Structures are given as structure tokens and as C-alpha cells.
Amino acid sequence: MAHPNAQRALALLSPEEQSAVLKYYFVKDAKLSLASALLKRLAISRYCNIPFRSATAVRDARTKPVFLLPSGEEPLLFNVTHQHGVVVLFGAYKPPPGVAIGTDIVCPGERRDRDVKHIQTQGWPSFIGMHSEVLSPLEVSRMRGLPFPLHQPQKLLDYFYANWCLREAYVKMTGEALLAPWLHDLEMRYFAPPGEVPPEGADKTLEVWFKGEKLTDVDVKLDWALGNEYMISTVVRRGEKGEVLDVPEPQSLDLEETLASAEALLEELGE
């Protein structure tokens, strides 16, 4: 972590956050932790007009990071996910009551070679079976029956990665973990990689079902990001009166841009 930008970033964090970053053995993991902490402070400070040093997230009862004003109000909802060098923060400032949000990112290229090798040596059903404990029976059955030849394992895997990304974003929206007892009751139907038509036909679009009922109060998106290197899913539970959030295209920032924005806020709003 001797890079000058890393030192600049660490200087913007609290001692507790610095310790959390520096505990990692691998530099890549420390960088992701650093970027995550920095993005959370940047979002809180910018949207809540809070001095940068005071823009501190805390853990709620489910250990989910939140920001609370002294009054107990939560003006900014946010959810953070990261993989393979990229950190995503999905936020909603002063959303309608009842809104909840979640996001997940998947980098197919990070694990594709390993997964292709498993499929080639042990088969596609074996690969899906390895993950069946955290998927619904319907999803397992559908993916095992996808009408794509085994000599195209990349196409099969893109469906798996899409399903995983969607499910993880939904679980994070609820504040639960992948060990939630209801995972088998959550179903993503007619899912497909971003931009693709599901095998069931163009008239079928993604549906979310829970305990046998179709959910009509959640909005789910799945898109490619940074070319076709990453999939990003966002899930929004609508407000108590059915209010819908408009989810814009993601804004991309590199570390230098993030640092410059954070330092500008520190100068503008003070400690």
C-alpha cells in the first residue's frame, strides 16, 4: 500500500477504517476495502452535505452499513458490492418510505476458465448441482435444461452468472445473507444475460417469484458494465405507495477522480 494514491486515500479515512484496510494480506483485497470505504464517505458527504470526516457509516442490526443522522433519520440508502478490482455503490437519496435497494457485480472473466474446466471434466449438471443449495429448484431445473450445446460452455455459464448476480442483489436488498433460510423460495424466472432473449421467447421477460407468488413490488435490472467485462444487477423494492425509483446508468470513477472529489468535499465542507 505504498503507492502515493493509497496514502492519500488512507489519510481520508478514520483510524478504524484504516485498520480494516490494512488487515488484508493481499494488496488487491486491501484496495477494494479502501475504495469501498472511500466511496461510502464520498456519497454520504456529497448527498447529505455532511463534513467528510463525519460521513461515517455504521452497522445496523443485520451488520449492513448505514448512515444515520443524530435524529435517527436515514437520508441516504446505499449498498456496496465489489469484485475483481471494481467497487459499485448503489444509492438513493431521501427515497419514499418503504424503499429498499441492493446491488451485485459479477466478473465472468475472473472465474470462467476454472468453471469451463469443471464443465468439460465433470459436466454441466455437476456444475449446477454444486450450487443447488443456494438456488431454487426451478432455477436448477431450468439451467440444467438450457438448449445450448456443451461445446459452448461460455454461453451456459453466462446464464449461471446472470442468475447468481440477480439473486445476490435481491438478497442484499433484503439485508439478509446468502445463508438466508428462504433462498430456495426465491425464483428468478426467464432470466438471461444482459441483452439476450431467453430460450422461452421474446415475449418472456425477467420475473421474480417468492414462495410461489410473482412479486410486483420489486424492479430488477441486469446490465453489462465496462464493456462486457462485468454484470451489474440492481434491485429496488418500491415505496409503500408503489413509488418507482429511476435507476440511471452508472457513473464510472477511477481512483484519482474519487480522491479528487473527496478532497474537494473535505475542503468545501471542512472536517
SVG drawing of the C-alpha trace seen along z (x, -y; Angstrom):
<svg xmlns="http://www.w3.org/2000/svg" viewBox="-50 -25 55 61">
<polyline fill="none" stroke="black" stroke-width="0.4" points="0.0,0.0 3.0,-2.3 1.5,-3.9 1.1,-7.7 -2.6,-7.5 -3.1,-4.8 -1.6,-7.0 -3.8,-9.9 -6.8,-7.7 -5.9,-6.3 -5.4,-9.8 -9.1,-10.5 -10.3,-7.6 -10.9,-7.1 -8.3,-5.1 -10.9,-2.2 -11.3,-2.2 -7.5,-2.4 -7.1,0.7 -9.8,2.5 -8.0,1.8 -4.5,2.7 -5.5,6.1 -5.7,7.7 -2.7,9.7 -3.3,9.3 -3.0,5.8 -5.9,6.4 -8.2,7.1 -6.9,4.0 -7.5,1.8 -11.1,3.0 -11.7,2.3 -10.1,-1.1 -12.2,-2.0 -15.4,-0.8 -14.7,-2.9 -13.8,-5.9 -16.9,-5.7 -19.2,-5.4 -17.8,-8.5 -17.9,-10.4 -21.6,-9.5 -22.6,-10.4 -20.7,-13.7 -21.9,-14.8 -25.6,-14.0 -26.2,-14.6 -24.0,-17.8 -22.0,-16.3 -18.4,-17.2 -16.2,-14.4 -14.8,-13.3 -18.3,-13.0 -19.6,-11.0 -19.2,-7.7 -21.3,-4.6 -22.3,-2.3 -23.6,1.2 -27.3,1.9 -28.7,4.9 -28.1,7.1 -24.5,5.7 -25.5,3.8 -23.6,0.4 -26.0,-2.5 -25.7,-6.3 -27.9,-7.7 -28.4,-11.4 -28.4,-12.2 -32.2,-12.2 -32.2,-8.6 -33.2,-9.5 -31.5,-7.6 -31.4,-10.1 -29.2,-8.0 -29.8,-4.4 -26.7,-2.7 -25.5,0.8 -21.9,1.7 -20.5,4.6 -17.1,5.4 -15.3,7.9 -12.1,8.1 -10.9,4.6 -14.2,2.8 -16.4,1.4 -20.0,0.4 -22.0,-1.8 -25.8,-2.0 -27.6,-4.7 -30.9,-6.5 -31.1,-9.9 -34.3,-10.6 -36.3,-7.8 -40.0,-7.3 -40.8,-5.3 -40.5,-1.6 -37.9,-1.7 -35.0,0.8 -32.1,1.3 -29.5,3.9 -26.8,4.4 -24.3,7.0 -21.4,7.3 -20.0,10.3 -16.9,10.6 -17.4,13.6 -13.8,13.5 -12.4,13.9 -13.7,17.4 -14.7,18.6 -11.6,20.7 -12.0,22.6 -15.7,23.1 -15.2,24.2 -12.7,26.8 -15.2,28.2 -17.9,28.5 -15.5,30.1 -14.4,32.7 -17.4,33.3 -20.4,31.9 -22.8,29.1 -25.3,30.9 -22.5,31.4 -21.6,27.7 -25.1,26.6 -25.5,29.3 -22.5,27.8 -24.5,24.6 -28.0,26.1 -28.1,25.4 -28.4,21.6 -30.6,21.8 -34.3,22.6 -35.3,26.0 -36.9,24.3 -33.7,22.4 -31.6,25.6 -34.0,27.5 -34.1,24.6 -30.4,24.2 -29.8,28.0 -32.2,27.9 -30.8,24.9 -30.9,25.7 -27.2,24.8 -24.6,27.4 -22.0,28.4 -19.3,27.3 -20.5,23.7 -19.9,23.7 -19.4,19.9 -23.0,19.4 -24.2,21.8 -22.0,20.0 -23.3,16.6 -26.8,17.8 -25.4,19.0 -23.5,15.8 -26.7,13.7 -28.8,15.8 -26.2,15.5 -25.9,11.7 -29.7,11.2 -30.2,13.4 -27.3,11.8 -28.6,8.3 -32.1,9.3 -30.7,10.9 -28.6,7.8 -31.7,5.7 -33.4,7.6 -30.3,7.2 -30.0,10.9 -27.1,13.1 -26.7,16.0 -27.4,18.3 -31.0,16.9 -33.4,19.7 -35.7,18.7 -33.2,18.9 -35.0,21.9 -38.2,19.9 -36.7,17.1 -37.0,17.7 -35.7,15.7 -37.8,16.8 -36.9,16.2 -33.6,14.6 -30.9,14.2 -27.6,12.5 -27.9,8.8 -29.3,8.1 -30.2,11.7 -33.6,13.2 -34.4,16.1 -34.9,19.5 -38.6,19.3 -39.1,16.5 -39.1,12.7 -42.4,12.4 -40.9,13.6 -39.1,11.1 -37.5,11.4 -39.9,12.2 -39.2,12.5 -41.2,15.1 -41.2,15.7 -42.9,18.7 -44.9,19.4 -46.1,15.8 -45.0,13.3 -43.6,10.2 -44.9,6.9 -43.3,4.5 -39.7,5.0 -37.8,3.7 -34.8,5.6 -32.1,4.6 -29.1,6.5 -26.6,4.8 -23.1,5.2 -20.6,2.7 -17.1,1.6 -17.6,3.2 -18.8,6.8 -16.4,7.5 -18.8,7.2 -22.5,7.8 -24.2,5.4 -27.6,6.1 -29.8,3.5 -32.9,4.4 -35.3,1.8 -38.3,2.6 -40.9,0.0 -42.2,-2.5 -45.2,-1.9 -47.4,-3.7 -45.9,-1.9 -43.4,-4.6 -40.8,-3.6 -37.2,-4.7 -35.5,-5.8 -32.2,-3.9 -29.7,-5.8 -26.7,-4.5 -23.7,-4.0 -21.1,-6.7 -17.6,-5.4 -14.8,-6.9 -11.2,-5.9 -9.2,-6.2 -7.7,-9.6 -11.2,-11.0 -12.6,-9.6 -9.7,-11.1 -10.1,-14.5 -13.8,-14.6 -13.2,-13.5 -10.5,-16.1 -12.7,-18.8 -15.5,-18.0 -13.1,-18.0 -12.0,-21.5 -15.6,-22.7 -17.3,-21.2 -14.4,-21.0 -13.5,-18.3"/>
</svg>
